[in-house]
Amino acid sequence: MRERVIELISCLDELIEIQERLLAGVIRQREAIAGGDQDLITAAATDLETDVLRLGALESRRNVVAAELADELGCVAARWSVIRERLEDRERAAIGRRVTSVERLVRELELQNAVNSQLVRTELELVDLSIRSIAKSDPRALTRAYAPGGRVPEPAPAGPMLLNLAA
């Protein structure tokens, strides 16, 4: 195998390892968010940040190696769809498996991040509802509420509430 192919394989292997760690970290983070454990949320975020920074550096390296391989192969672009056609079968199979794994992990990470994001949005909406309820103007105004025709409303208007966000 060509030296650049071996470098690219090595880089992709590291990318896969970090993405798998990121995926596990995002799942741990979701469990911490659902459990309301601020310390675990912070620890998970710190671990994720470290892995994301490493992933960025590896992605830069992968781009350089792919560009060098594309130049070596005489390709006009460093995209996998262009490079793979000029590789030997063994090289194509070795890199192709890894590219498929990276693509799968990226999709899974996007999905898991979307789930976590929705959990956080839901929590924020509940906090907003609680704060708006507590921040209502004069609570005496609740006793002055009337329904059409001057009747007392059924059911009576609700007073301020604070939701149990830890539940």
Residue pairs with C-beta under 8 A, 6 or more apart in sequence:
1 9
1 88
1 90
1 91
1 94
2 69
2 72
2 91
4 65
4 68
4 69
4 72
5 69
5 87
5 91
5 94
5 95
7 65
8 62
8 65
8 66
8 69
8 95
9 94
9 95
9 98
11 58
11 61
11 62
11 65
12 62
12 95
12 98
12 99
12 101
12 102
13 98
14 58
15 55
15 58
15 59
15 62
15 102
16 98
16 101
16 102
16 105
18 51
18 54
18 55
18 58
19 55
19 102
19 105
19 106
19 109
20 105
21 51
22 48
22 51
22 52
22 55
22 109
23 105
23 108
23 109
23 112
25 44
25 47
25 48
25 51
26 48
26 109
26 112
26 113
26 116
27 112
28 40
28 44
29 41
29 44
29 45
29 48
29 116
30 112
30 115
30 116
30 119
31 40
32 40
32 41
32 43
32 44
33 41
33 116
33 119
33 120
33 123
34 119
36 165
36 166
63 78
66 78
66 80
66 83
67 78
69 78
69 83
70 76
70 77
70 78
70 82
70 83
73 83
73 86
73 87
74 86
75 82
75 83
75 86
76 82
80 95
80 99
84 92
84 95
84 96
87 95
123 165
126 163
126 165
127 165
129 163
130 161
130 162
130 163
130 165
133 158
133 160
133 161
133 162
134 160
134 161
134 162
136 160
139 159
139 160
142 156
142 157
142 158
142 159
145 152
145 153
145 156
145 157
146 152
146 153
147 153
147 154
